[in-house]
Amino acid sequence: MAHPVDVHVGKRIRHRRWLIGMTQQQLAEQVGIKFQQIQKYETGANRVSASRLWDISDALEVKVSFFFEGLQDDGKDTTENKVMPDDLMCDKEALDLVRSYYAIPENQRRRLFDLARVLSDVA
């Protein structure tokens, strides 16, 4: 069974990669490994070494500490079981929604925003 810290680090790698629109293949090429290894890191199946994490942080343009944000001292992921994540831009669905939103022409986007605000007030 994967260690909770390895799973958390893998999730952070995946979320950052999604956030910047990078594929597993692109990340693997930048780091100098096969994309299957990225898959294993992202699921927590394989532990990321310190030097590899350094390379991944460079490729994803974040500090190494980024991968440990959201962990408690006991190694448990504090973002688990939350309805809304602390950092919405690390959530794939939210990221897809934002990308789609900005693909809409500005005048329609404003109307969609107003509709969303009304719907959230009613809920």
Backbone torsions as a table, in degrees:
resi	resn	phi	psi	omega
1	MET	NA	139.8	-177.1
2	ALA	-71.6	145.2	177.0
3	HIS	-72.6	140.3	-178.2
4	PRO	-56.3	-33.1	179.2
5	VAL	-68.0	-41.3	178.9
6	ASP	-64.0	-38.8	178.1
7	VAL	-65.2	-43.7	179.8
8	HIS	-62.8	-46.8	179.4
9	VAL	-60.6	-42.7	178.3
10	GLY	-61.4	-41.2	177.8
11	LYS	-62.8	-40.5	-179.4
12	ARG	-67.0	-36.9	176.0
13	ILE	-62.0	-49.6	-178.6
14	ARG	-61.0	-46.1	-177.7
15	HIS	-64.6	-41.4	178.1
16	ARG	-65.4	-40.8	179.1
17	ARG	-61.5	-44.7	177.1
18	TRP	-61.5	-43.3	-176.6
19	LEU	-57.9	-40.1	-178.8
20	ILE	-94.1	3.4	175.1
21	GLY	73.8	31.9	-178.7
22	MET	-100.5	139.9	176.6
23	THR	-84.2	164.3	174.7
24	GLN	-60.7	-38.3	-180.0
25	GLN	-63.0	-45.0	179.6
26	GLN	-63.2	-43.2	178.4
27	LEU	-63.9	-44.1	179.9
28	ALA	-59.8	-43.0	179.5
29	GLU	-62.9	-41.3	179.9
30	GLN	-66.2	-32.7	-177.3
31	VAL	-89.0	-19.6	179.0
32	GLY	87.1	34.6	178.1
33	ILE	-135.1	178.7	177.8
34	LYS	-84.7	151.5	-177.5
35	PHE	-64.7	-25.8	178.3
36	GLN	-62.2	-31.9	178.6
37	GLN	-69.2	-37.3	175.7
38	ILE	-61.2	-42.5	177.5
39	GLN	-57.1	-44.3	-179.0
40	LYS	-66.7	-38.2	176.4
41	TYR	-63.8	-45.6	-175.2
42	GLU	-65.7	-28.2	177.9
43	THR	-89.8	-10.3	-177.4
44	GLY	84.0	4.6	179.6
45	ALA	-65.7	-35.2	176.3
46	ASN	-118.4	141.0	177.9
47	ARG	-80.4	139.0	179.3
48	VAL	-89.4	125.2	177.7
49	SER	-70.7	161.9	-178.9
50	ALA	-59.6	-44.7	-178.3
51	SER	-67.7	-36.8	178.2
52	ARG	-69.2	-39.4	178.1
53	LEU	-63.5	-35.6	176.0
54	TRP	-61.4	-46.1	179.5
55	ASP	-64.4	-40.4	-180.0
56	ILE	-66.4	-41.0	179.2
57	SER	-63.0	-37.0	177.5
58	ASP	-65.5	-45.1	-179.2
59	ALA	-65.7	-34.8	-178.6
60	LEU	-92.5	0.6	175.9
61	GLU	58.0	48.1	174.0
62	VAL	-136.2	163.7	174.3
63	LYS	-75.6	154.6	179.0
64	VAL	-57.9	-34.9	-179.0
65	SER	-60.7	-23.2	178.8
66	PHE	-54.0	-38.2	-174.5
67	PHE	-71.7	-14.6	-178.2
68	PHE	-106.5	-3.4	178.4
69	GLU	-63.5	138.3	179.5
70	GLY	93.0	2.4	177.1
71	LEU	-94.9	141.8	172.0
72	GLN	-86.7	171.0	178.6
73	ASP	-61.1	-26.4	-179.4
74	ASP	-83.9	4.0	177.3
75	GLY	84.6	6.3	179.8
76	LYS	-90.7	145.6	-179.5
77	ASP	-76.2	116.6	-179.3
78	THR	-77.7	-9.8	-179.5
79	THR	-89.6	-6.2	179.7
80	GLU	-69.8	148.3	175.5
81	ASN	62.7	23.1	175.0
82	LYS	-98.6	145.5	177.9
83	VAL	-70.0	-42.3	180.0
84	MET	-124.8	127.0	-179.6
85	PRO	-66.3	154.5	178.1
86	ASP	-59.1	-42.7	-178.7
87	ASP	-114.2	97.2	-177.3
88	LEU	-58.0	-29.7	-178.1
89	MET	-75.1	-2.3	173.6
90	CYS	-97.4	0.2	-179.5
91	ASP	-98.1	124.9	-174.9
92	LYS	-58.9	-43.0	-179.4
93	GLU	-63.0	-42.9	178.6
94	ALA	-64.4	-40.7	179.3
95	LEU	-63.6	-44.3	177.5
96	ASP	-61.7	-39.1	178.9
97	LEU	-63.9	-44.0	179.9
98	VAL	-64.7	-42.7	178.6
99	ARG	-61.8	-42.8	178.7
100	SER	-65.4	-41.1	179.7
101	TYR	-58.3	-46.3	-178.0
102	TYR	-76.3	-8.5	175.2
103	ALA	-83.1	-12.7	-179.9
104	ILE	-82.8	140.9	177.0
105	PRO	-55.7	148.0	-170.2
106	GLU	-56.6	-43.9	-178.0
107	ASN	-64.9	-38.6	176.9
108	GLN	-72.1	-35.0	179.7
109	ARG	-61.9	-41.3	179.6
110	ARG	-62.6	-41.6	179.1
111	ARG	-66.4	-39.0	177.4
112	LEU	-64.3	-40.3	178.4
113	PHE	-61.4	-45.8	179.0
114	ASP	-61.4	-41.8	177.8
115	LEU	-62.7	-44.4	179.5
116	ALA	-61.5	-41.0	178.5
117	ARG	-62.4	-43.5	179.3
118	VAL	-63.3	-45.1	-179.0
119	LEU	-63.9	-37.5	-179.6
120	SER	-71.8	-30.0	176.8
121	ASP	-69.8	-32.1	-179.0
122	VAL	-76.2	-32.8	-174.6
123	ALA	-66.9	NA	NA
